[in-house]
Structure formats: C-alpha cells, structure tokens
C-alpha cells in the first residue's frame, strides 16, 4: 500500500496505469472524419506502444460484410448506404448496420475483459454510436482523441488516395466533430503519423484521468443503458 501512495505523489500519471491494471485494459479512441489520418496514426501507435494493443474500429468490421449491404449495393438500405448530394456524401445506417455496430462494440468490450488494450479507429457521425460506446466502455479508462486536419487537407487526401468515396470527408466533417468534447486534438496536417503517435503517448503518460467520455456520459444521462444490457448508469462513475 505504501508504494502505491508514493507512486501517486511522485508520479501523478501512475493512477491511469493503476486503473488500467484494475480493469485489465484501457482505450485510446481516435475519432475523425474520413481521410483524417486516423489509421496511419493508429498503426504508429501500435509500433510505439510497449503493451499489447488491438486496433479495432468501423473499417475492421464493415470489411466483414457482404458488399451488397454497402454504399450503393442492392441491399444498402439495410446496411451502410452512401448518399451523395451536390458533392457531399453522407452515410445512412439501416437495421443491419445498427445490429452490426452493436455487436462489434460489444466484441470490443470482450477484448477489454480479456486484457487487451484497444486503439479504436472511428468516424463518430451518429449520436447513437457515441451513446453505445459510452455504455460499452463505461468501466474503462478512455482517452477520447480527435484527429482533425483542416477539411481542405482531408479532401486532398481523399482524392490523392484514389480508393475513397469523394465528398465523404466533407459530408461527415461537421457531424464528426461538432458538439463533442475531446481529451486531446491532433491536427494531422501539422504532424506526421509518427509525431502524432508520440504526442498521444506523451499526453497519456502525463494525464492520468481523461474526462471527455465522462462529460459525454453526463450529456447523455437520460440514455437508458439498461436496454443495452448494462445495469450500471454511467452517471455513477
């Protein structure tokens, strides 16, 4: 017990690692629009972090789905339908997409329960997804980080990469970042993926108690977590 007290006094950041140890894992949550640079940063985080981390997120599980449920596929109304209007592309989720999102989020919780730290690579343009993540991760230490380049940079990358849906970066931009609080914001136009990863790791080491997720839990205090299979109200954290 004495060494724990000393650690808290001498190394404030220690409480995060103690919390992670108690919960067996913690989460680095990267949120950003399409082509923001999240995946490149997530890969560099995996390289620089010493503890075992799993990189998960929307691309990870959508790639498992039959293409006919994606974009303009014949059954896209049930899945993830891409809608383009006047150069802007948005995504409308059907019932299948909702079920897959919920299942994937709960799979992430199982990874955490098994002792794996997570790097979540996400595009949170939908409050329903944010609410679900707040429930799934309510018992864990979560660093909520925005990867936010200027929209012009994201659009340039979208065109340059050649494998992206044009208009998606701008179409989702405002929804991804608006009305959300983060623990740290990274401008991926100013930093390389390696530099961004280092900034994130240094931030985690010096900030023991991230607050953004708790702030969102208060915002959505009326959200009924019980209906998602959770007995603990996030406000009790």
C-alpha positions as CSV (number, residue, x, y, z in Angstrom):
1,X,0.0,0.0,0.0
2,X,2.8,2.4,0.9
3,X,4.4,2.1,-2.6
4,X,1.1,2.9,-4.2
5,X,0.7,6.2,-2.2
6,X,4.3,7.1,-3.0
7,X,3.6,6.4,-6.7
8,X,0.6,8.7,-6.7
9,X,2.5,11.5,-5.1
10,X,5.7,11.3,-7.2
11,X,4.1,10.2,-10.4
12,X,0.6,11.5,-11.0
13,X,0.2,9.7,-14.2
14,X,0.5,6.4,-12.3
15,X,-3.2,6.4,-11.4
16,X,-4.1,5.8,-15.0
17,X,-1.9,2.7,-15.2
18,X,-3.2,1.5,-11.9
19,X,-6.7,2.0,-13.2
20,X,-5.8,0.2,-16.4
21,X,-4.3,-2.7,-14.3
22,X,-7.5,-2.9,-12.2
23,X,-9.7,-3.0,-15.3
24,X,-7.1,-5.1,-17.2
25,X,-7.1,-2.7,-20.1
26,X,-7.8,0.9,-21.4
27,X,-8.8,2.6,-24.6
28,X,-7.2,5.1,-27.0
29,X,-10.2,6.3,-29.0
30,X,-9.4,8.1,-32.3
31,X,-12.3,9.9,-33.7
32,X,-12.1,11.7,-37.1
33,X,-13.7,12.2,-40.5
34,X,-12.8,10.1,-43.5
35,X,-9.3,10.6,-44.7
36,X,-8.3,12.4,-41.5
37,X,-5.3,10.2,-41.0
38,X,-6.6,8.0,-38.1
39,X,-5.5,4.7,-39.5
40,X,-1.9,5.9,-40.2
41,X,-1.6,7.2,-36.6
42,X,-3.2,4.0,-35.1
43,X,-0.5,1.9,-36.9
44,X,2.3,4.1,-35.5
45,X,0.7,3.9,-32.0
46,X,0.9,0.1,-32.3
47,X,4.6,0.4,-33.2
48,X,5.5,2.8,-30.4
49,X,3.4,1.3,-27.5
50,X,5.0,-1.5,-25.4
51,X,1.9,-3.1,-24.0
52,X,-0.4,-5.3,-26.2
53,X,-2.9,-3.2,-28.1
54,X,-5.5,-4.2,-30.7
55,X,-6.5,-1.8,-33.4
56,X,-10.3,-2.0,-34.0
57,X,-12.9,0.2,-35.5
58,X,-15.5,0.7,-38.2
59,X,-13.3,-0.4,-41.1
60,X,-12.4,-3.6,-39.2
61,X,-16.0,-4.9,-39.0
62,X,-17.5,-3.4,-42.1
63,X,-14.9,-5.2,-44.2
64,X,-16.5,-8.4,-43.0
65,X,-19.9,-7.5,-44.5
66,X,-21.2,-8.6,-47.9
67,X,-20.6,-5.7,-50.3
68,X,-24.2,-5.7,-51.4
69,X,-25.0,-4.1,-48.0
70,X,-22.6,-1.3,-48.5
71,X,-22.5,2.1,-50.4
72,X,-24.9,1.7,-53.4
73,X,-25.2,-2.1,-53.2
74,X,-28.6,-3.7,-53.8
75,X,-29.3,-4.1,-50.1
76,X,-27.5,-1.0,-48.9
77,X,-30.8,0.3,-47.3
78,X,-30.4,-2.4,-44.7
79,X,-26.7,-1.7,-44.2
80,X,-24.5,1.3,-44.8
81,X,-25.9,3.4,-47.6
82,X,-23.8,6.2,-49.1
83,X,-25.9,9.2,-50.2
84,X,-24.2,11.8,-52.4
85,X,-25.9,15.2,-53.0
86,X,-24.2,18.2,-54.6
87,X,-20.7,16.8,-54.0
88,X,-21.3,15.9,-50.3
89,X,-21.5,12.2,-49.3
90,X,-23.2,11.0,-46.1
91,X,-24.0,7.6,-44.7
92,X,-27.4,6.3,-43.7
93,X,-27.5,3.2,-41.5
94,X,-30.2,0.6,-41.8
95,X,-31.3,-2.0,-39.3
96,X,-28.5,-4.5,-40.2
97,X,-25.9,-1.8,-39.8
98,X,-27.2,-1.0,-36.3
99,X,-27.1,-4.6,-35.3
100,X,-23.5,-5.0,-36.6
101,X,-22.4,-1.8,-34.9
102,X,-23.8,-3.0,-31.5
103,X,-22.3,-6.5,-32.0
104,X,-18.9,-5.1,-32.9
105,X,-18.9,-2.6,-29.9
106,X,-19.7,-5.5,-27.6
107,X,-16.9,-7.6,-29.1
108,X,-14.5,-4.7,-28.3
109,X,-15.7,-5.0,-24.6
110,X,-14.9,-8.7,-24.7
111,X,-11.3,-7.8,-25.9
112,X,-11.0,-5.4,-22.9
113,X,-12.3,-8.0,-20.5
114,X,-9.7,-10.4,-21.9
115,X,-6.9,-7.9,-21.0
116,X,-6.3,-6.4,-24.4
117,X,-5.9,-2.6,-24.6
118,X,-7.6,-1.1,-27.6
119,X,-6.9,1.6,-30.2
120,X,-10.3,2.4,-31.7
121,X,-10.3,4.0,-35.1
122,X,-13.8,5.5,-35.6
123,X,-15.9,8.0,-37.5
124,X,-18.5,9.1,-35.0
125,X,-21.1,11.0,-37.1
126,X,-24.0,9.4,-35.2
127,X,-25.1,10.1,-31.6
128,X,-26.4,6.5,-31.3
129,X,-22.9,5.1,-31.8
130,X,-21.4,7.5,-29.3
131,X,-24.1,6.6,-26.7
132,X,-23.4,2.9,-27.3
133,X,-19.7,3.3,-26.9
134,X,-20.3,5.3,-23.7
135,X,-22.2,2.3,-22.3
136,X,-19.8,-0.4,-23.6
137,X,-16.7,1.4,-22.2
138,X,-18.2,2.8,-19.1
139,X,-16.0,0.7,-16.8
140,X,-12.8,1.5,-18.6
141,X,-10.3,4.4,-18.9
142,X,-10.9,6.0,-22.3
143,X,-8.8,8.7,-24.0
144,X,-11.1,10.4,-26.5
145,X,-8.9,12.0,-29.1
146,X,-9.8,14.0,-32.2
147,X,-7.8,13.6,-35.4
148,X,-8.8,16.8,-37.1
149,X,-7.0,18.2,-40.1
150,X,-8.4,21.2,-42.0
151,X,-11.2,20.0,-44.3
152,X,-9.2,21.0,-47.3
153,X,-6.4,18.6,-46.3
154,X,-8.8,15.7,-45.8
155,X,-10.4,16.4,-49.2
156,X,-6.9,16.5,-50.9
157,X,-6.0,13.1,-49.3
158,X,-9.4,11.7,-50.4
159,X,-8.6,12.5,-54.0
160,X,-4.9,11.5,-53.8
161,X,-5.6,8.1,-52.3
162,X,-7.9,7.1,-55.1
163,X,-9.8,4.5,-53.1
164,X,-12.1,6.8,-51.1
165,X,-15.6,7.9,-51.8
166,X,-15.4,11.5,-52.9
167,X,-17.3,14.0,-50.8
168,X,-17.3,11.8,-47.7
169,X,-14.7,13.7,-45.7
170,X,-16.6,17.0,-46.1
171,X,-20.0,15.3,-45.8
172,X,-19.2,13.9,-42.4
173,X,-16.9,16.6,-41.1
174,X,-19.3,18.7,-39.1
175,X,-21.1,15.8,-37.6
176,X,-18.0,14.0,-36.5
177,X,-16.5,17.0,-34.5
178,X,-19.5,19.2,-33.6
179,X,-21.0,19.1,-30.1
180,X,-18.3,16.7,-28.8
181,X,-15.7,17.2,-26.1
182,X,-12.3,15.5,-26.5
183,X,-9.3,15.0,-24.2
184,X,-6.8,15.9,-27.0
185,X,-7.0,17.2,-30.5
186,X,-4.4,16.4,-33.2
187,X,-4.0,18.4,-36.4
188,X,-2.7,15.6,-38.7
189,X,-1.8,18.2,-41.3
190,X,0.9,19.7,-39.0
191,X,2.3,16.4,-37.6
192,X,3.4,13.2,-39.2
193,X,1.7,9.9,-38.1
194,X,4.9,9.2,-36.0
195,X,4.8,12.6,-34.4
196,X,1.1,12.3,-33.7
197,X,1.5,9.0,-32.0
198,X,4.3,10.3,-29.8
199,X,2.1,13.3,-28.8
200,X,-0.7,11.0,-27.9
201,X,1.5,8.7,-25.8
202,X,3.1,11.6,-24.0
203,X,-0.3,13.0,-23.3
204,X,-1.5,9.7,-21.8
205,X,1.6,9.5,-19.6
206,X,1.0,13.0,-18.2
207,X,-2.8,12.9,-17.9
208,X,-4.0,10.2,-15.5
209,X,-7.7,10.8,-15.7
210,X,-9.2,11.6,-19.1
211,X,-12.6,13.4,-18.7
212,X,-14.1,13.6,-22.1
213,X,-16.1,10.4,-22.0
214,X,-17.4,11.2,-18.5
215,X,-18.5,14.6,-19.8
216,X,-20.4,12.9,-22.6
217,X,-22.0,10.4,-20.2
218,X,-23.4,13.4,-18.3
219,X,-24.6,14.9,-21.5
220,X,-26.5,11.7,-22.3
221,X,-27.5,11.0,-18.8
222,X,-31.0,10.2,-19.9
223,X,-29.8,7.4,-22.2
224,X,-31.2,4.2,-20.9
225,X,-28.2,1.9,-20.6
226,X,-30.3,-0.9,-19.2
227,X,-31.9,-1.6,-22.5
228,X,-28.5,-2.3,-23.9
229,X,-27.8,-4.9,-21.3
230,X,-26.0,-2.8,-18.8
231,X,-27.1,-2.4,-15.2
232,X,-24.9,0.5,-14.2
233,X,-25.8,4.1,-15.0
234,X,-22.8,6.0,-16.5
235,X,-23.6,8.8,-14.1
236,X,-22.5,6.5,-11.3
237,X,-18.9,6.5,-12.5
